[in-house]
Amino acid sequence: MAEINPEQAFYTQIYNDQVNFPNYGHTSHGDPYFITILDMHPTSWLDVGCGHNHMIKECRENKYIEDVFGVDFACPSADQNCDMLDLPFADNRWDVVSAFDVMEHLLPEQVDTGLSEMARVGKRFIFTISYYKALTEINGKNAHPTVWSADKWIAKIEQYGTIDDMSQTDKGLFIGEWKDYDAKE
């Protein structure tokens, strides 16, 4: 089992502070891409950093996709609280892995592990990445510690997967297929 992520305390503080952050995690940067995910016809879907898990809940309620699951390392409404740096799933368990507005929340030194874990458990991906500092800040610490250019994110992601359509990367949207996990070992 991996060590507790030092970033977890920061997000636990946010989720526990309903006065200053009453809506945190109740919306998803993935909302505009919900239909895109459904159009991918996945047999299973893991939403990493799901917040209050509303996209996964909608899938279940409407039976769009039967095998769906949401994980978040701090939000109490996730199906399971776990760290994306140590996902508790078998290799290639999920057809699609999403992570909307998640990667920039990792520390720079955690990005490779986060991408590697998603690639290990998934076959395809869809996620958004913000290229800007967050509005959320606590004691001078910004919620987006990894603010990289689109080109830097593209280069990093391409170490682990193939981006299907480069036309949306300038807007922070990445859709593609993970490389075979065994090939990366």
GROMACS elastic network, one bead per residue, 0.5 to 0.9 nm:
[ bonds ]
;  ai    aj funct       b0    kb
    1     4     6  0.89565   500
    1    86     6  0.74520   500
    2     5     6  0.81976   500
    2    83     6  0.88520   500
    2    85     6  0.78938   500
    2    86     6  0.64060   500
    3     6     6  0.86116   500
    4     7     6  0.85272   500
    4     8     6  0.74003   500
    4    83     6  0.80671   500
    5     8     6  0.55150   500
    5     9     6  0.81528   500
    5    73     6  0.88926   500
    5    83     6  0.72500   500
    5    85     6  0.81652   500
    6     9     6  0.64273   500
    6    10     6  0.79023   500
    7    10     6  0.54068   500
    7    11     6  0.68023   500
    7    12     6  0.88388   500
    7   105     6  0.84807   500
    7   106     6  0.77071   500
    7   107     6  0.80071   500
    8    11     6  0.53679   500
    8    12     6  0.60392   500
    8    13     6  0.85456   500
    8    73     6  0.65832   500
    8    74     6  0.62860   500
    8    83     6  0.83894   500
    9    12     6  0.50186   500
    9    13     6  0.60813   500
    9    14     6  0.86865   500
    9    74     6  0.80638   500
   10    13     6  0.52794   500
   10    14     6  0.65574   500
   10    74     6  0.89442   500
   10   138     6  0.80833   500
   10   141     6  0.88775   500
   10   143     6  0.83363   500
   11    15     6  0.61935   500
   11    16     6  0.84498   500
   11    73     6  0.82527   500
   11    74     6  0.58960   500
   11    75     6  0.79406   500
   11   143     6  0.84919   500
   12    15     6  0.51810   500
   12    16     6  0.60362   500
   12    17     6  0.85500   500
   12    73     6  0.83792   500
   12    74     6  0.51010   500
   12    75     6  0.71513   500
   13    16     6  0.51471   500
   13    17     6  0.61246   500
   13    74     6  0.87869   500
   14    17     6  0.52080   500
   14    18     6  0.76566   500
   14    20     6  0.80422   500
   14    21     6  0.62640   500
   14    22     6  0.89049   500
   14    24     6  0.74407   500
   14    74     6  0.89118   500
   14   138     6  0.85900   500
   15    18     6  0.67318   500
   15    21     6  0.71213   500
   15    22     6  0.80782   500
   15    24     6  0.68298   500
   15    25     6  0.79345   500
   15    74     6  0.71998   500
   15    75     6  0.62993   500
   15    76     6  0.80835   500
   16    19     6  0.88317   500
   16    21     6  0.83939   500
   16    75     6  0.89598   500
   17    20     6  0.58416   500
   17    21     6  0.58053   500
   17    22     6  0.72044   500
   18    21     6  0.50336   500
   18    23     6  0.77271   500
   18    24     6  0.84081   500
   19    22     6  0.58090   500
   20    23     6  0.89270   500
   21    24     6  0.54374   500
   21   136     6  0.87174   500
   22    25     6  0.88772   500
   22    26     6  0.86524   500
   23    26     6  0.54077   500
   23    27     6  0.75233   500
   24    27     6  0.73739   500
   24    51     6  0.78843   500
   24    52     6  0.87131   500
   25    28     6  0.69684   500
   25    49     6  0.89597   500
   25    50     6  0.76264   500
   25    52     6  0.55001   500
   25    53     6  0.82296   500
   25    75     6  0.75013   500
   26    51     6  0.65481   500
   26    52     6  0.54867   500
   26    53     6  0.79458   500
   26    54     6  0.75034   500
   27    30     6  0.84952   500
   27    31     6  0.76870   500
   27    51     6  0.78489   500
   27    52     6  0.78832   500
   27    53     6  0.89418   500
   27    54     6  0.78419   500
   28    31     6  0.54811   500
   28    32     6  0.86135   500
   28    50     6  0.77125   500
   28    51     6  0.76584   500
   28    52     6  0.88660   500
   28    53     6  0.86704   500
   28    54     6  0.81324   500
   28    55     6  0.80154   500
   28   100     6  0.68955   500
   28   101     6  0.79496   500
   29    32     6  0.71030   500
   29    33     6  0.82857   500
   29   100     6  0.54799   500
   29   101     6  0.61218   500
   29   127     6  0.88936   500
   29   128     6  0.71882   500
   30    33     6  0.52407   500
   30    34     6  0.63091   500
   30    55     6  0.82408   500
   30    98     6  0.83436   500
   30    99     6  0.80603   500
   30   100     6  0.52950   500
   30   101     6  0.79621   500
   30   126     6  0.89425   500
   30   127     6  0.74438   500
   30   128     6  0.73187   500
   31    34     6  0.52996   500
   31    35     6  0.84376   500
   31    55     6  0.74658   500
   31   100     6  0.89727   500
   32    35     6  0.74939   500
   32    36     6  0.81593   500
   33    37     6  0.63051   500
   33    38     6  0.87439   500
   33   126     6  0.86614   500
   34    37     6  0.52216   500
   34    38     6  0.64518   500
   34    39     6  0.86987   500
   34    55     6  0.74417   500
   35    39     6  0.59872   500
   35    40     6  0.86004   500
   36    40     6  0.64040   500
   37    40     6  0.51538   500
   37    41     6  0.71537   500
   37    42     6  0.74667   500
   37    45     6  0.88162   500
   37    96     6  0.82309   500
   37    98     6  0.88552   500
   37   126     6  0.77408   500
   38    41     6  0.53975   500
   38    42     6  0.69821   500
   38    64     6  0.74108   500
   38    65     6  0.79183   500
   39    42     6  0.81334   500
   40    96     6  0.85872   500
   41    44     6  0.88579   500
   41    65     6  0.82844   500
   42    45     6  0.65963   500
   42    65     6  0.73134   500
   42    94     6  0.87072   500
   42    95     6  0.57788   500
   42    96     6  0.62673   500
   43    65     6  0.68352   500
   43    66     6  0.77055   500
   43    67     6  0.68105   500
   43    68     6  0.87893   500
   43    94     6  0.79327   500
   43    95     6  0.59778   500
   43    96     6  0.80730   500
   44    65     6  0.67990   500
   44    66     6  0.71859   500
   44    68     6  0.56404   500
   44    69     6  0.84058   500
   44    93     6  0.81964   500
   44    94     6  0.53654   500
   44    95     6  0.50602   500
   44    96     6  0.63479   500
   44    97     6  0.86628   500
   45    56     6  0.84405   500
   45    65     6  0.77789   500
   45    66     6  0.89302   500
   45    67     6  0.65021   500
   45    69     6  0.64890   500
   45    70     6  0.84866   500
   45    94     6  0.57330   500
   45    95     6  0.59951   500
   45    97     6  0.58175   500
   45    98     6  0.75730   500
   45   122     6  0.87431   500
   46    50     6  0.89764   500
   46    56     6  0.84753   500
   46    67     6  0.86057   500
   46    68     6  0.58934   500
   46    69     6  0.50238   500
   46    70     6  0.58165   500
   46    71     6  0.75771   500
   46    94     6  0.62527   500
   46    95     6  0.80879   500
   46    96     6  0.63423   500
   46    98     6  0.62922   500
   46    99     6  0.86604   500
   46   122     6  0.82340   500
   47    50     6  0.55091   500
   47    53     6  0.81367   500
   47    55     6  0.84561   500
   47    56     6  0.73878   500
   47    68     6  0.79159   500
   47    69     6  0.63167   500
   47    71     6  0.63012   500
   47    72     6  0.85157   500
   47    96     6  0.84016   500
   47    97     6  0.58888   500
   47    99     6  0.59693   500
   47   100     6  0.81463   500
   48    51     6  0.86317   500
   48    69     6  0.86614   500
   48    70     6  0.60982   500
   48    71     6  0.51255   500
   48    72     6  0.61490   500
   48    83     6  0.89538   500
   48    84     6  0.68474   500
   48    97     6  0.70894   500
   48    98     6  0.59319   500
   48   100     6  0.77042   500
   48   102     6  0.77142   500
   48   118     6  0.85323   500
   49    53     6  0.85878   500
   49    70     6  0.73846   500
   49    71     6  0.57856   500
   49    73     6  0.71597   500
   49    74     6  0.87263   500
   49    75     6  0.84692   500
   49    78     6  0.84350   500
   49    83     6  0.88319   500
   49    84     6  0.78363   500
   49    98     6  0.85146   500
   49    99     6  0.60539   500
   49   100     6  0.71990   500
   49   101     6  0.80394   500
   49   102     6  0.60728   500
   50    54     6  0.78174   500
   50    55     6  0.80539   500
   50    56     6  0.81663   500
   50    69     6  0.89904   500
   50    70     6  0.53970   500
   50    71     6  0.57289   500
   50    72     6  0.55713   500
   50    75     6  0.81027   500
   50    77     6  0.86481   500
   50    78     6  0.64558   500
   50    79     6  0.88908   500
   50    98     6  0.88073   500
   50    99     6  0.75438   500
   50   100     6  0.78577   500
   50   102     6  0.89632   500
   51    54     6  0.79586   500
   51    70     6  0.82252   500
   51    71     6  0.79016   500
   51    72     6  0.61412   500
   51    73     6  0.89086   500
   51    74     6  0.80994   500
   51    75     6  0.55157   500
   51    76     6  0.81648   500
   51    77     6  0.68850   500
   51    78     6  0.63654   500
   52    55     6  0.87751   500
   52    70     6  0.87693   500
   52    72     6  0.86207   500
   52    75     6  0.64604   500
   52    76     6  0.73485   500
   52    78     6  0.58348   500
   53    56     6  0.55894   500
   53    57     6  0.62184   500
   53    58     6  0.87302   500
   53    69     6  0.86148   500
   53    70     6  0.59710   500
   53    71     6  0.80486   500
   53    72     6  0.86993   500
   53    75     6  0.89004   500
   53    77     6  0.63407   500
   53    78     6  0.55441   500
   53    79     6  0.75584   500
   54    58     6  0.60389   500
   54    59     6  0.86216   500
   54    77     6  0.89846   500
   55    58     6  0.50893   500
   55    59     6  0.63257   500
   55    60     6  0.87904   500
   55    70     6  0.86754   500
   56    59     6  0.50717   500
   56    60     6  0.63525   500
   56    61     6  0.86928   500
   56    65     6  0.89389   500
   56    68     6  0.61913   500
   56    69     6  0.63363   500
   56    70     6  0.63185   500
   57    60     6  0.51131   500
   57    61     6  0.60820   500
   57    62     6  0.85512   500
   57    68     6  0.86170   500
   57    69     6  0.87302   500
   57    70     6  0.87684   500
   58    61     6  0.51151   500
   58    62     6  0.60567   500
   58    63     6  0.80822   500
   58    64     6  0.81401   500
   59    62     6  0.53867   500
   59    63     6  0.55303   500
   59    65     6  0.57655   500
   59    66     6  0.74752   500
   59    68     6  0.74227   500
   60    64     6  0.67870   500
   60    65     6  0.68349   500
   60    66     6  0.64449   500
   60    67     6  0.83443   500
   60    68     6  0.73677   500
   61    64     6  0.80541   500
   62    65     6  0.82588   500
   63    66     6  0.58420   500
   65    68     6  0.65529   500
   67    94     6  0.87948   500
   68    94     6  0.87656   500
   69    78     6  0.84057   500
   69    79     6  0.63307   500
   69    80     6  0.82326   500
   70    77     6  0.89755   500
   70    78     6  0.55497   500
   70    79     6  0.52511   500
   70    80     6  0.67921   500
   70    81     6  0.88352   500
   71    75     6  0.85582   500
   71    77     6  0.89974   500
   71    78     6  0.52945   500
   71    79     6  0.58567   500
   71    80     6  0.50544   500
   71    81     6  0.57156   500
   71    82     6  0.62677   500
   71    83     6  0.80130   500
   71    84     6  0.80380   500
   71    87     6  0.88951   500
   72    75     6  0.57764   500
   72    76     6  0.81430   500
   72    77     6  0.84459   500
   72    78     6  0.57344   500
   72    79     6  0.80627   500
   72    80     6  0.67245   500
   72    81     6  0.51256   500
   72    82     6  0.59053   500
   72    83     6  0.68172   500
   72    84     6  0.76956   500
   73    76     6  0.85960   500
   73    78     6  0.83536   500
   73    80     6  0.79611   500
   73    84     6  0.74559   500
   74    77     6  0.89474   500
   74    78     6  0.83975   500
   74    81     6  0.63540   500
   74    82     6  0.79229   500
   74    83     6  0.86110   500
   75    78     6  0.59547   500
   75    81     6  0.71397   500
   76    79     6  0.83574   500
   76    80     6  0.82611   500
   76    81     6  0.72556   500
   77    80     6  0.81504   500
   77    81     6  0.86615   500
   78    81     6  0.62656   500
   82    85     6  0.85425   500
   82    86     6  0.74255   500
   82    87     6  0.67285   500
   82    88     6  0.76382   500
   83    86     6  0.55275   500
   83    87     6  0.62774   500
   83    88     6  0.87611   500
   84    87     6  0.52448   500
   84    88     6  0.88145   500
   84   113     6  0.83835   500
   84   114     6  0.58842   500
   84   115     6  0.88383   500
   84   117     6  0.68732   500
   84   118     6  0.75431   500
   85   110     6  0.75210   500
   85   111     6  0.88011   500
   85   113     6  0.56852   500
   85   114     6  0.50185   500
   85   115     6  0.84506   500
   85   116     6  0.83732   500
   85   117     6  0.62406   500
   85   118     6  0.85946   500
   86    89     6  0.88878   500
   86   113     6  0.83426   500
   86   114     6  0.81643   500
   86   117     6  0.67266   500
   87    90     6  0.86293   500
   87   117     6  0.64765   500
   87   118     6  0.78571   500
   87   121     6  0.77758   500
   88   121     6  0.89181   500
   89    92     6  0.83923   500
   89    93     6  0.64568   500
   89    94     6  0.86494   500
   89   120     6  0.89181   500
   89   121     6  0.62725   500
   90    93     6  0.53360   500
   90    94     6  0.87368   500
   90   120     6  0.80494   500
   90   121     6  0.60501   500
   91    94     6  0.83473   500
   91   119     6  0.85671   500
   91   120     6  0.52362   500
   91   122     6  0.71841   500
   91   181     6  0.77853   500
   92    95     6  0.73111   500
   92   119     6  0.79203   500
   92   120     6  0.60772   500
   92   123     6  0.59839   500
   92   180     6  0.88266   500
   92   181     6  0.81105   500
   93   120     6  0.85187   500
   93   121     6  0.52329   500
   93   122     6  0.60070   500
   93   123     6  0.81170   500
   94    97     6  0.64962   500
   94   121     6  0.60217   500
   94   123     6  0.64826   500
   94   124     6  0.81884   500
   95   121     6  0.86397   500
   95   122     6  0.56540   500
   95   123     6  0.51055   500
   95   124     6  0.60028   500
   95   125     6  0.83836   500
   96   122     6  0.59274   500
   96   123     6  0.60575   500
   96   125     6  0.53473   500
   96   126     6  0.73853   500
   96   177     6  0.87767   500
   97   118     6  0.67152   500
   97   119     6  0.84009   500
   97   121     6  0.80414   500
   97   122     6  0.57326   500
   97   123     6  0.75507   500
   97   124     6  0.62731   500
   97   126     6  0.65616   500
   97   127     6  0.82176   500
   98   118     6  0.86706   500
   98   124     6  0.86213   500
   98   125     6  0.56720   500
   98   127     6  0.52421   500
   98   128     6  0.85725   500
   99   102     6  0.55368   500
   99   103     6  0.72976   500
   99   125     6  0.81820   500
   99   126     6  0.68768   500
   99   128     6  0.68383   500
   99   129     6  0.85529   500
  100   103     6  0.79548   500
  100   126     6  0.78862   500
  100   129     6  0.68797   500
  100   173     6  0.89645   500
  101   104     6  0.67871   500
  101   105     6  0.75575   500
  101   127     6  0.72803   500
  101   128     6  0.54011   500
  101   129     6  0.51621   500
  101   130     6  0.63677   500
  102   105     6  0.53700   500
  102   106     6  0.71940   500
  102   127     6  0.81864   500
  102   128     6  0.76700   500
  102   129     6  0.68696   500
  102   130     6  0.86298   500
  102   144     6  0.89560   500
  103   106     6  0.55259   500
  103   107     6  0.86998   500
  103   111     6  0.68605   500
  103   114     6  0.76537   500
  103   115     6  0.84415   500
  103   127     6  0.86667   500
  103   128     6  0.81532   500
  103   129     6  0.62068   500
  103   130     6  0.83176   500
  103   144     6  0.86673   500
  103   146     6  0.77452   500
  104   107     6  0.76184   500
  104   108     6  0.82989   500
  104   111     6  0.83957   500
  104   129     6  0.62664   500
  104   130     6  0.64559   500
  104   131     6  0.77039   500
  104   132     6  0.87321   500
  104   133     6  0.88771   500
  104   143     6  0.82288   500
  104   144     6  0.51885   500
  104   145     6  0.64192   500
  104   147     6  0.61434   500
  104   148     6  0.80707   500
  105   108     6  0.89795   500
  105   143     6  0.59872   500
  105   145     6  0.59643   500
  105   146     6  0.64754   500
  105   147     6  0.88491   500
  106   109     6  0.79307   500
  106   110     6  0.58259   500
  106   111     6  0.61594   500
  106   114     6  0.80023   500
  106   143     6  0.89117   500
  106   144     6  0.74035   500
  106   145     6  0.65944   500
  106   146     6  0.63689   500
  107   110     6  0.52263   500
  107   111     6  0.67549   500
  107   144     6  0.82845   500
  107   145     6  0.56488   500
  107   146     6  0.58357   500
  108   111     6  0.55859   500
  108   112     6  0.83404   500
  108   145     6  0.71810   500
  108   146     6  0.53995   500
  108   147     6  0.86762   500
  109   112     6  0.70901   500
  109   113     6  0.81692   500
  110   113     6  0.54084   500
  110   114     6  0.61997   500
  110   115     6  0.87634   500
  111   114     6  0.50820   500
  111   115     6  0.61645   500
  111   116     6  0.84286   500
  111   146     6  0.85529   500
  111   156     6  0.84923   500
  112   115     6  0.52464   500
  112   116     6  0.59240   500
  112   117     6  0.85223   500
  112   156     6  0.77871   500
  112   157     6  0.87847   500
  112   160     6  0.87652   500
  113   117     6  0.60323   500
  113   118     6  0.86072   500
  114   117     6  0.52990   500
  114   118     6  0.63415   500
  114   119     6  0.86038   500
  115   118     6  0.52439   500
  115   119     6  0.60549   500
  115   120     6  0.84886   500
  115   156     6  0.86640   500
  115   157     6  0.72188   500
  115   159     6  0.89971   500
  115   160     6  0.67686   500
  115   161     6  0.89491   500
  116   119     6  0.50534   500
  116   120     6  0.59993   500
  116   121     6  0.87923   500
  116   160     6  0.66684   500
  116   181     6  0.82364   500
  116   184     6  0.88016   500
  117   121     6  0.63628   500
  117   122     6  0.84856   500
  118   121     6  0.54117   500
  118   122     6  0.58504   500
  118   123     6  0.87483   500
  118   125     6  0.82802   500
  118   178     6  0.83188   500
  119   122     6  0.52686   500
  119   123     6  0.68519   500
  119   124     6  0.80496   500
  119   125     6  0.83033   500
  119   160     6  0.65656   500
  119   161     6  0.74281   500
  119   177     6  0.85662   500
  119   178     6  0.52736   500
  119   179     6  0.70116   500
  119   180     6  0.77916   500
  119   181     6  0.64607   500
  120   123     6  0.80987   500
  120   178     6  0.81977   500
  120   179     6  0.88755   500
  120   180     6  0.79302   500
  120   181     6  0.52897   500
  120   182     6  0.85412   500
  121   181     6  0.84435   500
  122   125     6  0.73581   500
  122   177     6  0.85943   500
  122   178     6  0.69905   500
  122   181     6  0.89982   500
  123   176     6  0.89218   500
  123   177     6  0.59394   500
  123   178     6  0.54183   500
  123   179     6  0.77956   500
  123   180     6  0.79164   500
  124   161     6  0.84682   500
  124   175     6  0.76817   500
  124   176     6  0.57017   500
  124   178     6  0.55149   500
  124   179     6  0.89133   500
  125   161     6  0.85499   500
  125   163     6  0.88585   500
  125   174     6  0.75665   500
  125   175     6  0.55553   500
  125   176     6  0.53513   500
  125   177     6  0.58830   500
  125   178     6  0.69043   500
  126   173     6  0.73998   500
  126   174     6  0.55368   500
  126   176     6  0.66252   500
  126   177     6  0.87913   500
  127   172     6  0.80461   500
  127   173     6  0.59380   500
  127   174     6  0.53429   500
  127   175     6  0.66695   500
  128   169     6  0.86335   500
  128   171     6  0.82198   500
  128   172     6  0.50928   500
  128   174     6  0.61377   500
  128   175     6  0.88779   500
  129   150     6  0.87885   500
  129   153     6  0.84859   500
  129   169     6  0.88726   500
  129   171     6  0.83493   500
  129   173     6  0.67146   500
  129   174     6  0.80634   500
  130   133     6  0.78875   500
  130   134     6  0.84250   500
  130   144     6  0.83174   500
  130   147     6  0.74149   500
  130   148     6  0.85560   500
  130   171     6  0.82752   500
  130   172     6  0.60560   500
  131   144     6  0.89284   500
  131   146     6  0.84285   500
  131   147     6  0.53446   500
  131   148     6  0.58241   500
  131   149     6  0.60595   500
  131   150     6  0.70063   500
  131   171     6  0.87979   500
  131   172     6  0.72876   500
  132   144     6  0.75744   500
  132   146     6  0.88608   500
  132   147     6  0.57904   500
  132   148     6  0.79733   500
  132   149     6  0.88884   500
  133   136     6  0.86041   500
  133   142     6  0.68767   500
  133   143     6  0.74736   500
  133   144     6  0.54916   500
  133   145     6  0.76737   500
  133   146     6  0.84354   500
  133   147     6  0.65004   500
  134   137     6  0.72645   500
  134   142     6  0.62444   500
  134   143     6  0.56543   500
  134   144     6  0.54904   500
  134   145     6  0.88061   500
  135   142     6  0.76616   500
  135   143     6  0.77177   500
  135   144     6  0.89089   500
  136   141     6  0.85511   500
  136   142     6  0.62241   500
  136   143     6  0.56699   500
  136   144     6  0.84006   500
  137   140     6  0.59791   500
  137   141     6  0.53546   500
  137   143     6  0.59073   500
  137   144     6  0.88970   500
  138   141     6  0.52446   500
  138   142     6  0.67452   500
  138   143     6  0.80486   500
  139   142     6  0.85076   500
  141   144     6  0.86249   500
  141   145     6  0.80877   500
  142   145     6  0.61807   500
  143   146     6  0.89466   500
  144   147     6  0.64071   500
  148   151     6  0.80886   500
  148   152     6  0.60839   500
  148   153     6  0.65121   500
  149   152     6  0.52739   500
  149   153     6  0.64106   500
  149   154     6  0.86476   500
  150   153     6  0.51651   500
  150   154     6  0.60423   500
  150   155     6  0.86269   500
  150   169     6  0.66196   500
  150   170     6  0.61177   500
  150   171     6  0.84728   500
  150   172     6  0.71262   500
  151   154     6  0.50586   500
  151   155     6  0.61973   500
  151   156     6  0.86256   500
  151   169     6  0.87150   500
  151   170     6  0.87076   500
  152   155     6  0.52187   500
  152   156     6  0.62442   500
  152   157     6  0.86641   500
  153   156     6  0.50614   500
  153   157     6  0.59986   500
  153   158     6  0.84196   500
  153   169     6  0.89949   500
  154   157     6  0.52030   500
  154   158     6  0.60131   500
  154   159     6  0.87860   500
  154   163     6  0.81620   500
  154   166     6  0.88511   500
  154   169     6  0.77097   500
  154   174     6  0.86148   500
  155   158     6  0.52489   500
  155   159     6  0.67155   500
  156   159     6  0.54682   500
  156   160     6  0.74822   500
  157   160     6  0.54955   500
  157   161     6  0.59895   500
  157   162     6  0.76733   500
  157   163     6  0.79104   500
  157   174     6  0.88650   500
  158   162     6  0.56060   500
  158   163     6  0.69773   500
  158   178     6  0.88537   500
  158   179     6  0.89038   500
  159   162     6  0.82603   500
  159   179     6  0.84484   500
  159   184     6  0.88078   500
  160   177     6  0.88171   500
  160   178     6  0.59682   500
  160   179     6  0.57256   500
  160   180     6  0.85886   500
  160   181     6  0.84599   500
  160   184     6  0.76815   500
  161   176     6  0.68088   500
  161   177     6  0.54819   500
  161   180     6  0.84586   500
  162   175     6  0.83749   500
  162   176     6  0.54430   500
  162   177     6  0.53568   500
  162   178     6  0.63020   500
  162   179     6  0.69675   500
  163   166     6  0.65275   500
  163   174     6  0.64038   500
  163   175     6  0.56944   500
  163   177     6  0.67315   500
  163   178     6  0.86804   500
  164   174     6  0.79589   500
  164   175     6  0.58554   500
  164   177     6  0.73790   500
  165   168     6  0.67417   500
  165   169     6  0.79035   500
  165   174     6  0.75890   500
  165   175     6  0.67767   500
  165   176     6  0.75585   500
  166   169     6  0.54643   500
  166   170     6  0.80892   500
  166   173     6  0.86917   500
  166   174     6  0.77040   500
  166   175     6  0.86561   500
  167   170     6  0.70834   500
  167   171     6  0.85505   500
  167   173     6  0.88141   500
  168   171     6  0.54067   500
  168   172     6  0.65792   500
  168   173     6  0.53126   500
  168   174     6  0.69869   500
  168   175     6  0.88324   500
  169   174     6  0.59313   500
  169   175     6  0.89617   500
  170   173     6  0.74840   500
  178   181     6  0.77704   500
  179   182     6  0.85268   500
  179   183     6  0.71616   500
  179   184     6  0.75541   500
  180   183     6  0.53332   500
  180   184     6  0.69763   500
  181   184     6  0.54168   500
  181   185     6  0.69330   500
  182   185     6  0.54462   500
